[in-house]
Amino acid sequence: MNAPLFNRRQFVAATSVGSLATVAASPPAARATARHTAAKLAIQGGTPMRTRGWPGWPIWDQEADEAQVLSVLRGGVWSRSRVVADFEKKWAELNQAKRCLATTHGTTALITALNALDIGVGDEVLVGPYTFVASISVIFLVGALPIMVDTDPETFLINPEKIEEKITPQTKAILPVHIYGLPAAMDRINTIAQKHNLVVLEDACQAWLAERNGQKCGTLGDLGCFSFQNSKHLTCGEGGAILGDDEAVMDRAVSYHNFGHGGPYLGSKCRMTEFQAAILLAQMQRLEEQTERRWENGRYLTQRLQGIPGIVPHTLYEGVTRAAYHLYPLRFVAEEFDGVSRARFMSALRAEGIPCSGGYGQLNKAPFIENTLSSRNFRRMYSLRQLDHCREQIECPDNDRLCSEAVCLSQRLLLGTREDMDDIANAIEKIAENREQLA
Ligand SMILES: Cc1ncc(COP(=O)(O)O)c(C=O)c1O
């Protein structure tokens, strides 16, 4: 049972190696070696490269997910108790972390982690702008200032070469985001953090089971945060978690997420419910296999896309042993595509039966940044010079360009078969070879 287009039985069939041939039989046009010279593009009325649907999301079933939820319902204990504790134990074990704390959302995981790390008014936090809004808004929400570090357009991640120049005496932390499940350059980031005595909070909200040198994202810095929102690879609709090895810091996180109980300071309430944990425990049983499939498919797609003019697949940093691929990103370079616009290219790709999106917008230029800096609260907390320093850092030219070039494929597509990846690559090749039809 899951979202439409691809029911669970088809999904299991499509994703089990033994049955690839039955489910993934592709029309001749979709062979890996197909050439498409002089083919009519689907956007111009030609035959689409693909007419079948794609795997739906989320995926659940009766035995695992429904049984776990019913058991919580019938037990009558619905707020945080032993099911949440069981999930925390298993998520920590799976990631080889000492401790895990479950929260209501990825956003509350990040806010709790920032509080546990004692980051607040007067502090600057280095963060990249190519991310979801919460990676930046949480810094403001604890009263600190987000200082933008430009994006490495090759990898879509915070540029490690541009971090040190942004450090000031007020810098307290680096917040690398493993966006799309692509691991950030953590060796370099940790070295810089150690040199300047900074803490590292990983936003691993899209990086479940992604790895550097076999070590899981979310365990590479001081604390790591995850999101289990509906679109996420491990999901219960809404949910979050923090991983960490430092007992004192994790104790502070536990206290903060439960009104401040057991600690010296006040906290909030960010406790996960038993229902959320029950679904996560069921979903977790599929995560490893699904993650491996996305990783295999992602690497294969990169191989297939290399060399198509105007299409630049993302690159991975050295040491990455697995990317989670929440989205598969590439860059569309219009100059190498006879000036065809990205919007026109994406329309053509969708017409060929391949869903895609343009990824994130320029968060560094989002109005909430200036509105927060000029708000009454922030003008009370900071001097004009401090606020101006934050304002001056929003110029991130590499990120601006990336936001205009990115084309992203959803994780759902990467749950398909190798032949499905060929459909994607063949559609892109077909458009590239017939781009004059888009003029
Ligand atoms: C990179 C990133 N950070 C933070 C969050 C916030 O997580 P949540 O939506 O669970 O609060 C998300 C969720 O989309 C995310 O993708």
The ligand as a Tripos MOL2 file, in Angstrom:
@<TRIPOS>MOLECULE
LIG
   16    16     1     0     0
SMALL
NO_CHARGES

@<TRIPOS>ATOM
      1 C1         17.5030   20.0420    5.1470 C.3       1 LIG1
      2 C2         16.3280   20.1130    6.0700 C.ar      1 LIG1
      3 N1         16.4750   20.6690    7.2780 N.ar      1 LIG1
      4 C3         15.4590   20.7470    8.1460 C.ar      1 LIG1
      5 C4         14.2130   20.2610    7.8380 C.ar      1 LIG1
      6 C5         13.0920   20.4110    8.8100 C.3       1 LIG1
      7 O1         12.4870   19.1790    9.1200 O.3       1 LIG1
      8 P1         10.9200   19.0930    9.4790 P.3       1 LIG1
      9 O2         10.1450   19.4400    8.2540 O.co2     1 LIG1
     10 O3         10.7580   17.6690    9.9010 O.co2     1 LIG1
     11 O4         10.6840   20.0300   10.5850 O.co2     1 LIG1
     12 C6         14.0050   19.6650    6.5930 C.ar      1 LIG1
     13 C7         12.6830   19.1560    6.2170 C.2       1 LIG1
     14 O5         12.2490   19.2410    5.0900 O.2       1 LIG1
     15 C8         15.0830   19.5880    5.6850 C.ar      1 LIG1
     16 O6         14.9330   19.0540    4.4820 O.3       1 LIG1
@<TRIPOS>BOND
     1     1     2 1
     2     2     3 ar
     3     2    15 ar
     4     3     4 ar
     5     4     5 ar
     6     5     6 1
     7     5    12 ar
     8     6     7 1
     9     7     8 1
    10     8     9 2
    11     8    10 1
    12     8    11 1
    13    12    13 1
    14    12    15 ar
    15    13    14 2
    16    15    16 1
@<TRIPOS>SUBSTRUCTURE
     1 LIG1         1 GROUP 0 **** ****
